[in-house]
Amino acid sequence: MRKSRTYLKANDQVEVIAGKEKGRVGKILKIFPDTQKATVERINMIKRHTKARDASQQGQIVEREAPIHVSNLQLICPECTQTGRVGRKLLEDGTKVRFCKKCGESIEVK
């Protein structure tokens, strides 16, 4: 199976456009290209019960982010601060750049 490319990268600001977290905004922590999922900061929180490793440590309930499919996320343009689609273009110097299709400005991870 061919890996599908995603237009999202780590540290991008995204908005959830579908599902129980619809309308929430967060920063991408990690991308999983094999499954086309991403973990977003404070989005899709789940609880995991951990066992005690030895007698001195207690078991606990850990809350962490679960991956969400990239089709449910939309990038927020840092220039126009709106969600929109992302395109790719090749600059004169040969570098590939992502750009916002609403305002036309390039999107760089800061």
C-alpha positions in Angstrom: 0.0 0.0 0.0 1.3 3.4 -1.0 1.8 6.0 1.7 -0.4 9.0 1.2 1.3 12.4 1.8 -0.2 14.8 4.2 0.1 18.6 4.1 0.4 18.8 7.9 3.6 19.0 9.9 4.6 19.0 13.5 4.1 22.3 15.3 1.3 23.4 12.9 -1.7 25.1 14.4 -4.8 23.2 13.4 -8.6 23.2 14.0 -10.7 20.0 14.3 -13.4 20.1 11.6 -15.2 16.9 12.4 -16.0 14.6 15.4 -16.6 15.2 19.1 -13.8 17.8 19.3 -15.1 19.9 16.4 -14.2 23.6 16.6 -11.2 23.1 19.0 -7.8 24.4 18.1 -4.4 22.9 19.0 -0.8 22.4 18.0 0.3 19.1 16.3 2.7 17.2 18.5 3.4 14.2 16.2 2.4 12.9 12.8 2.0 9.2 11.9 2.2 9.0 8.1 1.6 5.2 8.0 -1.9 5.5 9.5 -2.5 9.1 8.4 -3.1 10.2 12.0 -1.7 13.0 14.2 -1.7 13.7 17.9 -2.8 17.3 18.7 -2.2 19.0 22.0 -5.1 18.6 24.4 -7.4 17.1 21.7 -8.9 13.6 21.9 -7.8 13.0 25.5 -8.0 9.4 26.7 -7.3 7.7 30.1 -4.9 4.9 30.4 -4.7 2.8 33.6 -1.1 1.9 34.5 -0.1 -1.0 36.8 2.3 -0.5 39.8 5.7 -1.7 38.7 6.9 -2.6 42.2 5.6 -2.2 45.8 6.9 1.4 46.2 5.1 2.7 43.2 1.3 3.0 42.9 -0.9 2.3 39.9 -2.4 5.4 38.4 -4.7 6.8 35.7 -2.7 8.7 33.1 -4.5 11.1 30.7 -2.9 11.6 27.3 -3.7 12.5 23.7 -4.8 9.9 21.3 -4.2 10.2 17.5 -6.9 11.7 15.3 -7.2 11.3 11.6 -5.7 14.1 9.5 -8.9 14.3 7.4 -10.6 15.7 10.5 -8.0 18.5 10.8 -7.6 21.8 8.9 -4.5 24.0 9.0 -4.8 27.5 10.4 -2.8 30.0 8.3 -0.4 32.0 10.4 -0.8 35.1 8.1 -4.6 35.4 7.7 -5.4 33.4 10.9 -8.2 31.5 9.1 -8.6 27.8 8.3 -8.1 26.9 4.7 -6.8 24.5 2.2 -3.1 24.2 1.6 -1.2 24.0 -1.7 2.4 23.3 -2.7 4.5 25.3 -5.1 8.1 25.3 -6.3 10.0 28.5 -5.8 12.6 29.9 -8.3 15.5 28.6 -6.1 14.1 25.1 -6.2 12.6 24.8 -2.7 9.2 23.4 -2.2 6.8 25.5 -0.1 3.3 25.1 1.3 1.0 28.0 0.8 -2.5 29.1 2.0 -5.0 29.0 -0.9 -7.0 31.9 0.7 -4.4 34.5 1.1 -1.6 33.1 -1.1 1.1 33.5 1.6 3.6 30.7 2.3 3.3 28.7 5.5 6.5 28.0 7.4 6.8 26.2 10.6 8.1 28.5 13.3 
